[in-house]
């Protein structure tokens, strides 16, 4: 705890919003795969036998997976249009809010997003659960805004 008595508590993950260019504001129940990973090259310098030098080479991004109850056709249409040759990359934001939902506590921007996989709901006549669709998207850049 700081001398002023203030605390830095971790953020909750249940208040978030995803917005993509040109798409209706939609609620998602899950967003996973927000990650970057830097690859390193090992370099064994001649005469240096105590350790291996490591140099960063490139950073690659993971794919983001979005899940939501089926409410309209927008995600399906975006993916289907890609399969028919219409490449329409989108940019957008992933925003995490405080517990009241009023203040942004973290925000990331993605650019060049394209759908790479769509999955429909598991249908079962013996259950009364929500029909959930899953969309996996790749993107070119990820930047932290707040």
BADRENDO-262828 format. One record per residue (C-alpha): x, y, z; residue in three letters; residue number from 0. Coordinates in pm, 1 decimal. Layout:
PT        x        y        z res   n
PT        X        Y        Z Ala NUM
...
***
This chain:
PT        x        y        z res   n
PT      0.0      0.0      0.0 Unk   0
PT    130.5    349.1    -82.7 Unk   1
PT    194.9    612.3    186.4 Unk   2
PT   -118.3    802.4     76.3 Unk   3
PT   -337.5    500.0    146.4 Unk   4
PT   -433.0    453.2   -221.0 Unk   5
PT   -453.2    105.1   -368.6 Unk   6
PT   -399.9    -37.3   -712.7 Unk   7
PT   -645.0   -326.4   -739.6 Unk   8
PT   -646.8   -551.2  -1046.5 Unk   9
PT   -914.7   -494.2  -1309.3 Unk  10
PT  -1221.3   -716.9  -1334.5 Unk  11
PT  -1276.9   -899.0  -1663.0 Unk  12
PT  -1656.4   -900.6  -1674.1 Unk  13
PT  -1705.6   -539.4  -1793.8 Unk  14
PT  -1568.6   -509.0  -2144.9 Unk  15
PT  -1676.6   -394.7  -2488.3 Unk  16
PT  -1557.5   -473.3  -2839.3 Unk  17
PT  -1620.1   -230.9  -3122.1 Unk  18
PT  -1527.6   -291.3  -3486.2 Unk  19
PT  -1555.6    -39.0  -3769.9 Unk  20
PT  -1892.2    -33.7  -3939.6 Unk  21
PT  -2052.4   -295.2  -3715.8 Unk  22
PT  -2344.2   -246.5  -3482.7 Unk  23
PT  -2239.2   -220.1  -3120.7 Unk  24
PT  -2265.6   -578.0  -2995.7 Unk  25
PT  -2208.5   -739.0  -2661.6 Unk  26
PT  -1974.0  -1034.4  -2641.9 Unk  27
PT  -1972.6  -1282.6  -2358.7 Unk  28
PT  -1608.0  -1373.2  -2408.3 Unk  29
PT  -1292.4  -1233.5  -2567.6 Unk  30
PT   -976.4  -1444.2  -2559.3 Unk  31
PT   -639.0  -1449.6  -2732.0 Unk  32
PT   -531.6  -1090.7  -2677.2 Unk  33
PT   -158.8  -1158.6  -2684.8 Unk  34
PT    175.3  -1064.1  -2832.8 Unk  35
PT    485.0  -1284.3  -2830.0 Unk  36
PT    837.4  -1183.2  -2925.1 Unk  37
PT   1058.7  -1445.8  -3085.3 Unk  38
PT   1427.0  -1453.7  -2995.3 Unk  39
PT   1726.7  -1582.1  -3188.3 Unk  40
PT   1992.3  -1772.6  -2996.4 Unk  41
PT   2347.6  -1669.7  -3084.8 Unk  42
PT   2636.0  -1883.3  -2966.5 Unk  43
PT   2928.8  -1645.6  -2970.6 Unk  44
PT   3262.6  -1816.0  -3032.0 Unk  45
PT   3478.6  -1827.1  -2720.0 Unk  46
PT   3186.7  -1743.7  -2489.2 Unk  47
PT   3089.6  -2073.6  -2326.9 Unk  48
PT   2911.8  -1944.3  -2015.8 Unk  49
PT   2583.6  -1851.4  -2181.3 Unk  50
PT   2398.3  -1809.5  -2509.6 Unk  51
PT   2319.2  -1457.2  -2629.3 Unk  52
PT   1954.6  -1392.5  -2718.1 Unk  53
PT   1841.7  -1126.9  -2964.7 Unk  54
PT   1478.3  -1024.9  -3025.4 Unk  55
PT   1372.0  -1080.0  -3386.1 Unk  56
PT   1000.1  -1027.0  -3446.9 Unk  57
PT    681.0  -1001.8  -3251.8 Unk  58
PT    379.1  -1202.8  -3355.3 Unk  59
PT     22.3  -1156.5  -3242.7 Unk  60
PT   -226.6  -1422.4  -3144.0 Unk  61
PT   -575.1  -1455.8  -3287.5 Unk  62
PT   -865.0  -1306.3  -3095.1 Unk  63
PT  -1167.7  -1526.2  -3033.9 Unk  64
PT  -1502.8  -1358.0  -2973.0 Unk  65
PT  -1813.6  -1535.5  -2844.1 Unk  66
PT  -2168.0  -1407.4  -2822.0 Unk  67
PT  -2526.4  -1517.7  -2840.6 Unk  68
PT  -2656.2  -1498.6  -3196.3 Unk  69
PT  -2840.2  -1168.4  -3231.5 Unk  70
PT  -2797.9  -1079.6  -3600.0 Unk  71
PT  -2606.7  -1177.1  -3916.4 Unk  72
PT  -2324.6   -921.7  -3908.3 Unk  73
PT  -2042.1  -1152.5  -3797.5 Unk  74
PT  -2158.0  -1427.4  -4031.6 Unk  75
PT  -2184.1  -1185.0  -4325.1 Unk  76
PT  -1834.4  -1044.5  -4259.8 Unk  77
PT  -1685.2  -1395.2  -4263.1 Unk  78
PT  -1897.1  -1522.5  -4554.1 Unk  79
PT  -1807.2  -1219.4  -4767.6 Unk  80
PT  -1439.6  -1299.8  -4708.8 Unk  81
PT  -1496.6  -1654.6  -4834.7 Unk  82
PT  -1650.5  -1503.5  -5150.3 Unk  83
PT  -1346.1  -1281.5  -5217.5 Unk  84
PT  -1451.5   -956.6  -5048.8 Unk  85
PT  -1164.9   -870.1  -4816.3 Unk  86
PT  -1282.3   -599.4  -4575.0 Unk  87
PT  -1032.9   -547.1  -4289.2 Unk  88
PT  -1163.0   -363.9  -3984.8 Unk  89
PT  -1011.9   -168.5  -3699.8 Unk  90
PT  -1152.9   -155.6  -3353.5 Unk  91
PT  -1110.5   -128.0  -2980.6 Unk  92
PT  -1126.1   -369.1  -2689.7 Unk  93
PT  -1218.0   -171.6  -2378.6 Unk  94
PT  -1221.8   -281.9  -2013.5 Unk  95
PT  -1435.0    -77.3  -1772.6 Unk  96
PT  -1432.3    -30.4  -1396.5 Unk  97
PT  -1690.1   -230.5  -1192.8 Unk  98
PT  -1954.4     42.7  -1234.3 Unk  99
PT  -1907.8     35.8  -1613.0 Unk 100
PT  -1854.2    411.1  -1630.0 Unk 101
PT  -1477.7    457.3  -1654.5 Unk 102
PT  -1231.1    303.3  -1901.2 Unk 103
PT   -945.6    133.4  -1717.5 Unk 104
PT   -771.3    -33.3  -2014.2 Unk 105
PT   -811.0    -13.2  -2389.4 Unk 106
PT   -637.5   -178.7  -2682.5 Unk 107
PT   -668.6    -90.0  -3049.9 Unk 108
PT   -646.2   -350.0  -3325.5 Unk 109
PT   -600.8   -270.5  -3692.9 Unk 110
PT   -629.9   -480.4  -4005.5 Unk 111
PT   -864.4   -735.0  -3846.1 Unk 112
PT  -1001.2  -1012.8  -4065.9 Unk 113
PT  -1223.1  -1307.9  -3973.5 Unk 114
PT  -1044.4  -1640.1  -4010.9 Unk 115
PT  -1293.1  -1880.9  -3851.8 Unk 116
PT  -1664.5  -1875.3  -3774.5 Unk 117
PT  -1830.9  -2141.9  -3563.2 Unk 118
PT  -2201.6  -2179.9  -3513.2 Unk 119
PT  -2379.6  -2288.5  -3196.7 Unk 120
PT  -2395.2  -2640.8  -3061.1 Unk 121
PT  -2760.9  -2731.8  -3102.2 Unk 122
PT  -2924.9  -2966.3  -2854.6 Unk 123
PT  -3300.6  -3009.7  -2818.0 Unk 124
PT  -3262.2  -3128.1  -2456.0 Unk 125
PT  -3106.2  -2801.7  -2335.8 Unk 126
PT  -3232.7  -2446.0  -2304.0 Unk 127
PT  -2899.0  -2263.9  -2327.3 Unk 128
PT  -2822.6  -1962.7  -2546.9 Unk 129
PT  -2713.4  -2026.3  -2907.8 Unk 130
PT  -2355.9  -1894.9  -2910.7 Unk 131
PT  -2153.2  -1812.9  -3220.8 Unk 132
PT  -1774.3  -1790.6  -3217.7 Unk 133
PT  -1563.2  -1572.4  -3446.0 Unk 134
PT  -1185.3  -1592.0  -3460.2 Unk 135
PT  -1007.4  -1290.1  -3608.2 Unk 136
PT   -649.4  -1216.8  -3698.1 Unk 137
PT   -510.4   -864.9  -3696.4 Unk 138
PT   -200.3   -675.5  -3803.9 Unk 139
PT   -129.8   -442.7  -3512.6 Unk 140
PT   -216.9   -417.5  -3144.4 Unk 141
PT   -160.8    -97.3  -2948.2 Unk 142
PT   -242.1    -13.5  -2586.3 Unk 143
PT   -436.5    313.4  -2570.8 Unk 144
PT   -500.8    345.2  -2195.2 Unk 145
***
